[in-house]
Amino acid sequence: MHIISNRLKKLRAAMQKQGIAAYIVPGTDPHAGEYFADYWKERDWISGFDGSAGTAVITLDKAGVWVDSRYYIQADVQLKDTGFVAMKMGLSETPDMLTWIVAELKSGDKVGVNPLLFSVNAFQSMRNQFSFKGIELVQADLIKPIWEDRPALPEQKIFVYDVAFAGQSCTEKMSVLRQKIKEAHADVFVLNTLDDIAWLFNIRGNDVSYNPVATAYALVDESKAVIYIPAEKLTEEVRSYLASQQVLIKDYQQIYNDLGAVSKDKRILLDGSKINQSLFEAITPACAVINHMSPVTLLKSIKNETEISGMRQAMIKDGVALTRFFRWLENAVGSGELTEISIAEKLYDFRAEQANFFGESFGTIAGYASHGAIVHYKADEQSNAKILPEGILLLDSGGQFFEGTTDITRTITLGNPTPQQKTDFTLVLKGHIGIATAVFPFGTRGSQLDVLARKAMWDRHLNYGHGTGHGVGHFLNVHEGPQNIRMDENPVILQPGMFISNEPGLYRTNEYGIRTENLIMVTPDQQSEFGQFLRFETLTLFPVDVNLIYIDLLTKDEIDWLNAYHQEVYDKIAPYLNEIEKKWLKDKTKALSC
């Protein structure tokens, strides 16, 4: 890994030149994205670690990448012999990143960051913590001068997302947003997250992998809306459309000048967890700033009837594609020619046969045998395992359709499962059903439900390190806030119309991984003297592998739920299949007896 070592050497030389004792490189972009253009993959470039979450820290003699439990194994592999150490967050022996930096440095030292890549909140938090120890946080872009073959910024054209799919026009959304801005006692609202902008303006793009978004900023006040976007990305059709929605178009970088020109008596609303520090510093200093969660984030998380209908259609398309894929896999696995990469490509082909398919919603995770224990595993030419008619396969995948976004994980046995594998699979299934059948009062947060997914595992001193559920966008980001289901506290309550994943798992290092994931929607249940109650509706349509179930571990209610779910899968998918495919699906959805 001499390439990474050479890059570290160049970075440290730049640090010494500017008197910087430590440099922090996050895995994000100026728009707080999870997926982003190759141009912004600074952490990947400097460290060699390419997981979707993780932050690199480089001092003059040490280097580490802080990762969560999803990436423990991946980080160990990718950082080997690079000069970087995998710092595994959540383990008792791993110090918090900022605590580690403080311990490594001394009073008077400087820590450098690129202000484009850190949110206002994160920047302020770091500055406060460092200042207690006499350490100065300074702004410096040290990667740009040494990244000689850096990819270009994306120039792909954007397109209009038809209101027939969106359900609301841009002007309708803008009217609601302006009321929310007023309720927040603000005059001007700043947007920088690409999914919020895409949703608000009903536009989509191809600037990043998997998420159909375009690089832009936006400002909205009571009388005008401005989108800041590179001119080369606009077609005449898009220009005409935006004009029809009373949207002004300005150059991408012009937002800095416009923020500096805002009248000092105006109050600016921004989401400090998303807006980057560089953009924040462009605001007229005399302006009052209201730091609050973006109102668009919550508005777009509660889907309208058109979006909900579209998601149902997308689930049927996905179910058809998955039925054809898994039937093909079952017949082809004995050939000895299948690999993790080749089956992911074949699954893509089956999805692509469906109308209005736009692409994958994330990179398919095809984890065979021990690779399934790597939560966010990504096969490459070196790791690409051959798929054999034995062991367990974990397949996590999703599609982007104009009608909606899908995300599903199925774990299947390709041979004769062991008692431990069947027990683990059934415990995960019990957790999945625990969430799927939950009934809860309005006002409930995801953190209050998370234990339902873990209880059966905790009883046997088992657990998993990732969240149980993340929000999902509508033909947008597969990971969408603000709602989630996880152990960490999140003040956002679950509301009807929110989409969330339901994906408990269990991972045994160097053996196998198990995860069962469906997308669910919060929906009203019953009103009682104790208030309004809510429940979840399962949207994903594909059977669970009953060959991995220990039926004695399931209750009658759990078996009834699974049988009802499998019947629904067959009823909704079968009309789109030929007779051979129907027969295969019928067998996979046959009822279990108690």
N, C-alpha and C positions, 0 to 999 in steps of 0.2 A: 504493500500500500504506500509506495514511495510518492505517489501523486499527491495523496492527502498530506503526507509529511512535508512535501515541498510547499504546498499551499499554506500550511501552518507556519512554516519558516518565513514566508513572505508577509503573512499577517502580523507575526510578532515583530518583524522589522518595522512595519508601518506603525505598530503600537509604540515601540520604543522611540520612534521618530517624533511622535506626538505626546509622549509622556503618559501613555495609557497603560495601566497595570493589568486591567482585565477588560475583555470585550465580550459582549453578549450578542448572540446571533439567534433570533427566534425562527421558528418554522411558520412564517406567515408572510403577508404582503401588506401594502398600504390600506387595503380594504378589509382587513381582519378576516381574510378568507381561509377556509380549510384547504380547498383546492385552488391553485392559482397558477398564473403563467410561469413558464420555465425561467423567465427573466428574474423572477423574485425568489428563486430557490437557493438563497444564500446559505442557509444552514446545511442543505443537502450537499452543496458544492464544497463547503469548507470541511465537512466532517465525513461525508460518505453515507450518513444515515438518512434514509428517505421516507421514514414513517410520517403519517399525517399530523402527528403531534410530537413535540419535543423541542428543547431549547439547548443550544450549545453555548458553553462558556470557555473562553480561552484566556489563560494568564500567561505570563512570560515563561513558565516552566511546567504548567499543567493544563489539561483540557478534558472536559467532560460534556456529555449530552444527557440532560435530564429527561427521562421518559417514564410514562406510567406503565401499569402492568400489562397492557396490551402489547407492548413492544419490548419487554424484557429480553426475550429470546432473539428477536430480530436485531436489537441493538448489540447484543453480544457478538452476533455473527458479522454485522456490517462494520463494527468499530474495531474489530480485531486487527492488531498491528498497525493502527492508524495514528497512534499517539493520543487518541481519545479514549476515555473510560465511560462505560454505560453507568449512569447514575440512576438507580432504580427507585423512583418515588414510591412512597407507601411502605417501604421496608424500614424497620427500626434503625438500621445502620446507615441509612442514606439521609444526609442532612438536607434541609431545604436549600434551594439554589442560592438565594440571597444570603442565607446564614453561612453557607460555605464560602461565598465570595468575601464576606466580611471577615471570616476567620483567616482567609488566605492573604488579605491585604492589611495595610496599616494606615493609620491616620495620615491624611495628606495625599493618599493615592487617588487615582482617577479611574473610573469605570466608563467605558465608551459604549454608546448605542447609536444605531441609525434611527432617528426620530420618526421616519416614515413607517417603521415596522413595529412601533410600540403604541398602544392605546394611551390616551390621556391618563386613565386610571392607573394603568400599569406603570407608566413613567413616574407619576406622582408617588406611588407606593414605593418604588425603588429609591427615588430621591430622598424620601423621608427616612427610610430604613438606613440608607448609607450615611445620611447626614449625622445620625446619632453617633456614628463611629468616626466622624471627621473625614469620610470618603466622599469625593465629589463625583456626581454623575454628569458626564459631558456628552455632547452630541457630535458624532463623527461617522461618516460613511467610509469605512476602511476596506470594504469588500470591492466596491466598484473599481478602484484604481488597479487592483491586482487580478481581477477576473477578466482575462484578456479575450477569451473566446465566448463571452457571455451571449446567450440567445437574445434575439431582438424582442421588443415588446409586441404583443399581438396586434394585427391589423385587420382581422376578419370583420366582415360586414355584420351588422345587427339586422334583426327583422322584427316585424310587428307580430305580436301575439294576439290572434283574433279574439274579440270579445265573446265569440261563440264558445271558446274554451275557457276564457278568463271569468266570464260571468258578470263582470262589471267593467265599465269603461274607465279610462284614465281620469276623465273629468269627474266621474262619480266617486272614484277613490279619493281624488284630490279634495273634493268637497268635504268628505268625512275627515280626511287628514287635517284640513284647516280648522275644523271644529276641535279636534284633539289638540292642535297647537294652541288654540285659544284657551282651552281648558287648562293647559299647562302654564298659562300666563306668559306665553312667549310670543314673539313677533316673527322670528325667522327660524327655520328648521334646516339643519345641515345633515345630509345623508352621505355616507361613503361605502356602506355595505352593498355589494353588487346584487344580492338577491332582493333586498328591499327596493332598490332602484328598479330592477327588472319587473317586480310585481307592481309597483306604483305606476310606472309608465306603460305597462303592458308591452314590453319589449323583451327580446331574448337574443342571445348571442352564442359565440363559439370561442370565447377568449380563454377558457380554462377547461381542463378535462372534466367530463362528467356533469358539471353544473352548467346549464344553458344560460349563462350570464355574459354581460359585456362590461368592460372597464369604463367606469364613469363616476362622477360625483354629481350631487344635486343640491339645490337650495330651493326652499318653498317658503313663501310668505303669504300674506292675506290677498295679494293681488296678482302675483306671478309665480310661475314655476320655471326653474332653469335647470337644464341638464348639461353637464360639462363632459364632453366626449370627443375623442380625436376625430377630426373631420373625415379622415379616410375611411372611417367605419360606417359612414352614413350613405345610404342610397337616396335617390330622389323620392322614392316611395316612403321611406322612413321620415325624411324631412317634411314631406307633405302631411304625413300622419301626425307627427308631433305638432305641427302648426295647427292642424284641425283640433287638437286637444289643448290649445293655448299654452304650449310649452315652448320656451325660448331655448335655442341651442347656442352654446358657447364652447370655445376650445377647452380641452381637458385641464390645462394648467391655469386657466383664467379664474378659477375659483379662488385662488390665493389672493389675487387683486380684489375680487369682489368681496371677500370676507374682510379685507382690510378697509374697504370703502363703506361698510355698514355703519349707519349713523350710530353715534355713541349712546343715544337714548333707546336703542333697540335691545330687546332681550333675545338672546340666541339659545335655542334648544338643541342639544346634541346628546348623543349617547357616548359617554366617556369610556365605556368598555369597548367601544368600536372605533371611534374617531381617532386617527393617529395624531401623535404629538406635533408633528410638523404642520398639519392642517390647523390644529388648535391654536398654534402660535401666530397664525396669519390673521386671526380675528382681532378686530379693533380692540385694544386693551381696555378701553373705557366701557365696553359693552358688558352688560350683565349676562352671565352664562348660566343656563339651567341644565344641569347634568342629570339626565334621566333616560331610562330605557326608551329606545325609539318607538314611537307610537305605531309605526308601520310594522315593526316586528310582531306586535300583538295582533294588529289588524289582519295581517296575512296568515297568521297561525290559525285563525278561526275561518274555516273554509265556507264559501257560499254554496248554495244548492247546485249550481253548475259545476263547481269544482268537485263537490262530493260525487255527483253523478259521473263525472269524468274519471275520478279515481276508481269507481266501481268498474267502469269499462276497461281501464288499464289493468285491473286485477284479473279480469277474465282473459285478456290478451296474454298476460304473463302466465296464467294457469295453463293456457293452451300450449304456449311455447315450452313450459316446463314439463308438461305431460309428454310432449314429443321428444324432448331432450332425454328425460330419465328413461323412457322406453328404449330409445336408441342406446343409451349408456348400458342398460341392462343386457342388451343383445350384443354389444360390442366389447364389453370389458374382458371377455375371454380371449380376445385376439392377441393380447400382450403388446399392442401397439399404441395404446392410449397413454397420455401423460397429463399432468395437471394443466399445462398450457394448452394442449390440443383440445381437452374437453371444455375449457373456458371459451376457446374460439368457436367450438361447435354450438355451445349454448348461445353465444352471440348470434350465430347464424339463424338459430330457431327464433330468437326474439325479433331479428331483423325481418323475418317473413311477415310479421304483423303490421297492419296499416298504422301509419303515423308514428312509427318507431324513429326516435331521434338518436339513440345511442345508449350506452350503459350509464347507470346512475352512480357507479363507482367501479373501481377495478375489481373484477371477480376474484374472490378468495376461494381457490380450489385447494384445500388442504388435505392431502391424503396421509393416512396413518399419523406418524408423529408430527407432520406439518400442521395438522389440524389443531395442535396445541398452541400454535403461534396465532394469537387472536386476529391480528391484521396481516396474515401471511401474504406474501406476493411472490409467486413462482418466477424464477428467472432461469436462464440457460444452465446455470450451475446447480440449482436446487431442484429443477424440474423432475419430479418423481414419476416413475412409470406406475400406472394404475393397474392393479392386479385383482383377480376375483377373490379377494380376501381382505380382511381389515375394514376400517371405517373411513368414509369420505365425508368431509365437511365442506359444503358448498354454499357460500354466501354471495348473492348476486342481486342485481337490480337493473331495471330499465327505465329509460326516459321516453315517454310517449306524450304526444301533444295533449292527451287526456289526463295525464298524471304521472307520478313517479312511484316506482315500486322498489321494494327491498325485502328479500326473503332469504332465510337460511334453512337448509335441510341437511340433516346428518343421516346417512344411510349406511347399512352394512352391505359389504360386497361378498361376504362369505358367511361363516358361522360365528356369530358374536359370542364373546366370553360372558360369564355371569357378571363380572365387574362392569363390562361395557353396557350390558342391559340394565343393570341397577343404576348406573350413572345416567343413562339416557332417560330412564323412567323418572328419576328424581328431577331432572331438568324439565321434563314434560309436566310433572306435577306443578312446578313453579310457573311454567307457561300458562297452564290452565288456571292457576290461582289468580293471575292477572286478568286473563280473558274473562273470568266469571265474576270479577270484583264488582260490588255495588257499594257506592260511597256517596256521602252528602256533598252538595255543592259547596265549594270552598276548600275541597281537599287538594293537597299538593302531592306531586309525584313521589316525594320522599316518604310520605306517609303510607304509600302502597308498596314500596319496594320490598319490604319484608315478605310479602305474599309470594314473591318469586323465589325467595331464599330459604324459607322456613324448612322445607323438606331436606334441603342440603345441610343447613345449619344443624339440624337434629343429628346428623352423622358427621359433624365437624368438617363439612365441605363448604366451599365458597367459590365465587368468581370475582375477579377484580374490576370488571368493567360495569358500566351502568346497565340497567335492565331495559331502558327504553329512551329513544331520542325522538324529537319532533321530526316530521317529514314534510317537505314542501310539495307544492302542486306544480308539476313540470318546472321544478326549481331544485334547490339543494336537497339532497337526500338526508342531510343532517341539518335540521332547522330548529331554532329556538323560538320562543323562550321556554317551552314546556319540555319536561323530561320525566323519567322515572328512574331514580337512582338514590343511593344512600346519602349523598351530599344534599344539604338543604338548598332548596330553590323556592323563593317566595311566590313564584307564579302558580296560580291555581289552575286546575284542569277544567276546561270549559267545552261545552258541546261544539262540535265541528273541528276540534283539534285532532290531527293525526299523530300517532306515536307508534314506535316499534315495541314489540314485546319479545325480548330475546335473552332469556336467561341461558347460561352455559356452564360447562364444567370442563376443565382442561388438565390433563395429566402430562407433564413435560416428558418428552421423548417417547410418548405412547400414542395418544390420540386427543382429539378435541371434540366436544359435543356442543351444539347450539341449535335451538329451535326458535325460529323467528317468523312472526307474522306482523303485518301492520294492522293496527286497531284504531278505531275512532271513538272519541268521547261522545256519548249520546244521552239524551234524557231518559231516565227510568220512570220512577213514580214520585208523585207528590204525596207527602203524608203530613200528619200533624207536627212532624219533626223537620219539615222542610222538603226541598226538592232533592231527590236522589239521582245519581248518574250511574252509568255503566259503560262498558266498552262493547263495541261491535267489531268483530273480526272481519277484516276486509280481504286479506290474502286468501287465495284459493289454490291449495295444493295439499295432497295428503301427507301425513306423518308416517314414517316407516314403522309399521306395527311389528316387524320382525325384531326390533330392538326394544320392545316393551316387555317388562315383567308385569303381567296383568295383575298379579297378586298385590303389587304395591299401589295400585290405583283403587280409589273408592268407587262405589257405584255411580255417584254423581260425576266423577271424573270420566268414567267410561261412557256415561250417557252424553257428556259434552263432546267427547271425541267422536262418538258415533254420529251425533247430530251434525258436527262440523264436516265429517267426511261425506255425509249425505248431501249437505249443501254444496260441497266441492263438486261432487258428481253432477248434481242437478244443474249447476250453473256452467260447468265446463263442457259436459257431454254434447250439448247441441252443436258445438263447433268442431267436433271430432268425427273421423270416419269410424266405421264399425270396428276395425281392429284396435284403434286407439281407445274407443269406448270400452271394449272388453278389458283392455289392460287397466284402465282407470277404475272400472268396476271392481276388479280384483283388489286394487290398492285401497279402495274405500269400503271394503266389506266390513260389516258391523262386528265388533268384538262382543263376546258374551261375558257376563260377570262370573 
